[in-house]
Amino acid sequence: MFHHVPYLHFQMQKLSKILRRKDNTDMRSGATKQNERITNLDTVRGLATLGILVMNAVNFGISDSAYHNLDAGGSNNPFDWVVGVAGEIFIDQKTMALFSMLFGAGIVLFADRAVEKGRKPVLLSLWRNLLLFGFGSLHVLLWQGDILTLYACCAPVVLLFRKRTPRVLFSWGIGFFVLTILHGVITQGLVNNGETELGSFWSGDSSMGDEVGFWFLVDTVCRALGCMLIGVALYRSGFISGKSERALYQKTIRWGLGFGLPLATAGVLWQALADYDPEVAIIGQLPNTVATIPLALAFLSIISLWDSRPSTPIHDRVRSVGQMAFTNYLTQTVFGVVVLSAIFDKGDLGRGGVALFILCVWCIQLVWSKLWLAHFRFGPAEWVWRTMTYRKYQPLRRTTQKEAS
């Protein structure tokens, strides 16, 4: 499997060089005017937010181990298996990768605009992410799968890298992925030698060994931070903002899908053919990890090309979900905990039933986000965060029809 890693690094360097040709002298080529919204970011963020629910709903409604192990619960019939396999190949790790790339780009976009407004970018960004950590600490009381605290802790590192070149950012981003892959191989060896236990990572509610728990933490941090740094590179080049040439997006789609889909599929087949043996529990995840960046970039390119088409009502609704990503992420947790863990007992529904729940929440968020933003400038959570960030009341209600459009 590891012969893919140098190839991935080589291909990412090629993409980095292509992106840098667009503007090799201005490190702020992705920056925009102070009040200009980048619709491509809203569109990508909206779809990533909807995709995050696909990942989290399994934890809400089935079990933590069922998220990693399709055989650990929720796979009661062929349709459940189809849903599970499709989620592993197309959604698992990829939507979080997109979300992390957007978060990294957002940190730098916020800092750039702070500079334009004469504010102190680093101090304001650190304060903003300290608040995010606080929100995450409250969120984790409702659900232990919170990512807000993780993102807040990664933010200072991203700020340290914000002025680096795309090549350096890509190299560091890939380096974090290589680190977690190597660590995964080592941890699997400890499991196979009986030196630690998989525990709830793989099946049941038994205790997870310290080494497995540490790998899980390192893996989550490395993937998130790696994607954030890549996101900064994509923002500096204009790629993530939808400003690159159409041919580059098309090339990225061909390469990303051609390399990533077979690799992600191979990882799922590896575990299935091994009958989800604990001896491949961690290393069986690694092909999917290697496929994450190519597939995330391919999906980003597909979304960017779609966003560039003439705007339709569905474009507007997806962008509205993206503008209210913070609020929608939190409300997904509320829906998941109330419906899948309270109204239903956890484990009552299979993956097909959970998929129906996901579709219902998607419809609600696509409708309510557009309706809310027709009257208000920010989502509820975004408004609280923004007001606390600037320590000044931020006008919430829209005052003109033009502002609502």
N, C-alpha and C positions, 0 to 999 in steps of 0.2 A: 504493500500500500504506500510505503513512503517514497517510492519513486515518483509519485504524483506531486509531492510537496515542492521539489525544485522546479518542476514544470509549472506549478501554480505560481511560484515566485517569479519565474521568467515571464509568464503571461501578464502578471500584474505590473511588472516593470514596463512591459511594452505599452500597456494601457496608460501608465503614469506618464511615459514619454509623449504619447499622443496627446494626452490632456494638456501637458505643459506647453505644447506648441502653440496653443491658443493664445497664451499670454505669458511669456517667460520672464517678463520684467515687472509686472504688477502683481504683488502678492495678494491684492484685494480684488482680483478680477471677478470674484463671485459676489462682491459687495453690491448693495443696492442703495437707492435713495432712502432717506430716513423713514418715510411713511409708505414706501412701496411694498406691497405683499408679493411674495413669490408664489404664484399659484401652483407651480409644479411641486413645491415643498408641501403645500396643503394637500394636494392630491395624493402624493406618496404617503404622507403622514396619515391621511384618512384611511387608505387601504391597509396600511400597516397596523393601524389601531384596530380595524375590524379583524385582521389576521391574528393579532395578539389574543383575541378572545378564543380562537380555535385552539391555541396552545393551552390557555388557562382553564378552559371549560372542562377538560379532562380531569384536572386536579380538583375543580369545584365539585364535579358530579360523580367521579368514579374513585380514583385514588391517586396518590403521588406516584406509586410504582407503575400504575397503568400508563402514565405519561411516557415512561421510558421503555416499558415492556408491554407489547401488544397482547401478550398471553396472560398478563397479570390481572385482567378484569375488563369488563365492558365489551368483550369480543364474543358475543353469544350466537352470532349467525353470520352468513357470508357478507351481508350488507355492512355489518359492524366492522368486519375485516377490511372491506373496501374503503370505508371511511378512515379507518386507522392507518392503513398503508398509504393512502393519498395524503393524509396529514403528515406522516413521517417524511415523505418525499418532497412535498411542495411547501409545507408550512413550517414544520419543526425547525428551529434555529434561524430560518430565513426571515420570518417577519420580525423576530427580535433583532436580527442583523440590520434590517432596514430601519427599524426604530432607533437602534444604536447609532447608525450612520447619521440619521436625521438629528439625533440629540447632539452628536459631536459638531455637526454643521451649525446647529442652533446656538451652541455655546459661542462659536466664533462669530456668527452673525450678530448675536447680542453684543459681544465685545466691540465689534466694528462699529455698530450703531451708537454704542456708548461713547466711543471716541469722537464720532461725528457730532454728537450732542455736547461735547465738552465735559463728559463725566469720566470718572476713573474706572476703566473697564475691568481690571482685575478685581478690585475691591467690591465693585457692584456685582460682578459675576459670582464671586465667592459668597457674598451675602445672599444672593438669589438661590444658590444651590444649598446653602445652609437651611434656608426656608424649605427647599424641596426635601431635604433630609428630615425635617420636622414633619412635613406632610406624610412622608413615607413611614415614619415611626408610628404615626397614628393609623395609617392604612394597614400596617402589619398586624395591628391588634385585631383587625377584621379578617385578614387573610395573610398567611405566612409567606406566600409567593410574591410579595411586593418586589418591584424592581426600582422604585423611586429612590430608596436609600442607596442602592448600588450605584445608580447613575449619579447621584449627588456626590458620592465618594470618588467617582472617577473624574468628575469635572475638573478638579485642580490639576490633574495630570494632563488633561486635554488643553488646559490653558497654558501649561508649560510648553506644549508643542505647537501652539497656534500660529507661530511665525515660521515654522519649518517649511521646506519645499515639499511639493507633492511626492517626490521620490522618497524622501526621508520618511514622510508620514506613511506611505504605502509599505515601506520596508519594515517599519516598527509594527504596523498593523498586522502584517503577515507573520512577523516574528512572534507576536503574542499567540497566534494560532498554532504555530509550530511548537511553542512551549507547552500548550495544553495537550497537544497530541502526544508529545514525548512523555509528559507526566501521566497521561492516561494509560500508556503502555506499561509504565512502571507500576502503576497502581493495580492494573489487571494482574500483573505478575504476583503482587502481594496477595491478591484475592485467591489466585490459583494455588498458591503455596500455603493457604490457610492462615496467613498472618493477619488478615482483617476480614470483616464481614460486609457484604453488600447491604444487608438489612432492607429498610424501606425503599431504598433506591430501586430495588429490583422486584421485591415481592413482600406482601404482608406488612405488618406493623412492627417488625422486629427492629432492634437498634442498629443503626448504621455504624460501621467501624470508623474510628477517627481518621484513618488514612483515606477511606472512601469519602468521608465528609469533607476532608481537606481538598481532595481532588475536585469534588463537586464545586466547592467555593472557588478554587483556582480556575477551573474551567469556565465558570460563569463570568468571573472578572476578566479573564483573558479574552474571551469572545466579545464581551461588551466593549472593553477598552480598545481592542484591535479594530473593531468596526467603527468606533467613534473616531479614531485617528484616520481611518480610510475615509470616513464621512467628511472630515475637515479637508482632506486632499480633494475630494470630489466637489466640495463647495468652492474651494479656491480656484478650481479649474472651470467652474460653471456647469459641470456635468450633472450634479445632483439638482441644480436649479433649472434644468431643461434648456440650457443655453448652448450645448454642444451641437455639432453637426449631426444631421439625421443619419448619415452613413456610419458614424461612430456608434450610435445607439444600435443600429442594425447589426454591425459587426459584433458588438458586445452580446447581443441576444444570441447570435449564432454560436459564438464561442462559449458563452456561459451555460446555455442549455445543452450544447453538445458535450461539454466536459462535466457539468454538474449533475445532470439527470441520471446518466449511467452510474455515476459514483454513488449518489444517494440511494438509487435503486439497489445497487450491489450491497450496500450496508444493511438494508432491510432484508434482502434475501439471505445474507450471511447469517443473521440472527434467526430467521425463520427456519432455514435448513438445519441450523444447530439446535432447533427446538427450544430456543431461548435459554440455552444453557448458561449458567452463571459464569462459565469460563470465557464467554465472549460478551458479557454484559457491557463492559466498558469499551473494549477495542472494537466491538461491533457498532458502536456509535461514531467511531472516528471517521469512516468514509463520509458520513453525512457532515461531519465537522469540516472536512477538507472541501466538500462541495458547497459549503455555505456561502463563501464570498462570490464564486462564479454565479451561483443561482441568484443571490441577492442583487448582483449587478445586472443580471439579465432581466430580472423582474423590475428593477428600477428603470431600465431602458424601455421595457414594454410600457410601463406606466407613463414615462416621459413622452413617448410617442403618442400615446392615447391622450394625454393632457394637451398636446399641441394641436389636436384636432378642434374643429369648431365646437364651442361650448354647448352642452346639452343639459337638461335638468339633472341627469345622473351625475355629470361632472360637478354641478353646483352642490349637490347633496354630499358627494364624497369629500369635496373640499371643505364643506361645513363640518363634517365629522373630523377632518384634520385640524381645522381651526379650534375645535373644542376637544382635542385629543386628551388633555389632562382630565377634563370632566368626564369624558366618555370612558376612559380607562377606569376611573374610580366607580362610575355607575355600573360598569360591567361586573366589577367585584360584588357590588350590592345585589345585582340581579343573580349572579352565580351563587352567592352564599344563601340568599333567600329562597330561590327556586330550587336549585340543585342540592342544597345541603339541609334546608329547613322544610320546605313543602314536601319535597321528596327526600327520602333517606339517601345518604351518599351510597352509591353503588346500585340503586334501584334501576337506573337507566343504563342501557348499553350505549355504544358510540353513536348509533343511529339516532337514538333519542336525544343525546346530547347535541348532535348536529341540528336537529329540529329546534332545540332551544337556541342555538347559535343564530340560526336564520331569523328567529323571532326578534332577538336582541338587535341584530343588524337592521331589520326593518324599522324598529323603534328608533334607533340612533340616526339612521338616514333621514327619517321624518322629523324628529324633534330637533336635531341640530340645525337644520335649515330654518325651521319655524322660530327657534330661539334667536338665531342670528339676524332674522328679519327685524327684530325689535331691539336687540342688545348688541353691543360691540364685542363683547367677550363672553365665553362660557363662564358659569358661576365659579368654578375652581380657578380658571385662568384670571378672572377679575380679582379674586382674593389674593392670589399669588402676585399679580402685578401691583396691586395696591400696597401690599406689604413690602415688595421689593423696593419701590420708590418712596415708601413711607409717606405717601400722599394719596388722598382719595382720587381714584380714577373714574371719570364719567362712564357709566355703564349703558344707559339707554341711548339709542340712536336718535339723532335730532332731525335728520333729513332723509328723504327717500334715496338720494344719491349715495349716501353713506351706507345704506343697507344693501345696495346693489353690488 
